[in-house]
Amino acid sequence: MNRQTPSAGGTRDLPPPLRRAGSRLRPGWVVLLGGVGIGVFAAFLWVVEHTTPPPLPVLVVIVLVVVGLLVGPWAYLAARRLDGDAAAGRILRRVLAGGATLAGTGVTVAAAIAIAGTGEPGTAGAVAMFSILVAGVLALVGVVVLPWLFLLTRTVTRERAARVRAEERAEVATHLHDSVLQTLTLIQKRTGDPGEMVRLARHAERELRGWLYGAAALDPDDLVAALQAAAGEVEDRFGVSVELVTVGSCRLDERARAVVGAAGEALTNAAKHAGVARVSVFAEVGDGQMVVVVRDRGRGFDEAVSGGPGGRGIPDSILGRMRRQGGATTIRTAPGAGTEVELRMPVGRA
């Protein structure tokens, strides 16, 4: 049987219950002391009712002792329970400081009344006793109620946060199982087809990126969702990677569909003729227009050649499509300098 010997650090190395038991009073004794305080308080009230009040200084000392016996044990238990919690400790200290301030103010007023000799006999003692007793009751309620309410609220908040984290982890695990893990399994079964392996890997990457950045929840009739679908189709058909960055979105109307179609044609041209493995797309909706830029760093072409690469693809599928819906197209390219196709279209009314 293994035995653990406390290290040179003393009781710090022991578990919290053992450390507390070895360095502080046991809760049973504290509760007993609190019961004694309640008994002393009851006896004090009986004495005040049936005897002549003592001089003011003696009365103040007696009341302070009684209130201390009444409040002290519960304040000790609260401080012990809140050990190490800075926020709850500040609440406890403020409650005790408020009670001490109230009691001190009452004693000061009582002393002033006694020195001035105003008021009826016993007024100063009554003021001092009343202020100390009220401060003691407020402090007792504060040290019993406020810290425990704080702990209860904090516990509920932590449990809710832990439950939310558990649900998020479960959702991530489910999605990874349904998408990435299944794709990896398919890749292992198709090791003899490199093209199919690349296609599956890109499909899994696109799906995971969309899920991570919230694209999976997009409306199918949304501009961004349509651009993602077009990019995915080009990736699957031509084996290139499409990087899509979007800022804002809008509903798919005739103008937005024209932009998506022109962007898809630009992506297809880049995938077929640019000789690159990666194409970037930037889409932004704002200031009354939508802007989509398709860029590659590939071969480029000579704009003077009619139709450019792909024959009539640019004049018909890009320029003509945009022009018919009131949009504009700007193509920047040169042999060996890549190609950038900028599509601008006014945003249609909802």
Secondary structure, DSSP 8 states (H G I E B T S, - for coil): -------TTGGGGS-HHHHHHHHS--HHHHHHHHHHHHHHHHHHHHHHHHS----HHHHHHHHHHHHHHHHHHHHHHHHHHTTT-HHHHHHHHHHHHHHHHHHHHHHHHHHHHHHHT-SSTTHHHHHHHHHHHHHHHHHHHHHHHHHHHHHHHHHHHHHHHHHHHHHHHHHHHHHHIIIIIHHHHHHHHTTT-HHHHHHHHHHHHHHHHHHHTTGGGS-TTBHHHHHHHHHHHHHHHH--EEEEEEE---B--HHHHHHHHHHHHHHHHHHHHS--SEEEEEEEEETTEEEEEEEE-S----TTSTT-TTTTIIIIIIIIHHHHTT-EEEEEE-TTS-EEEEEEEE----
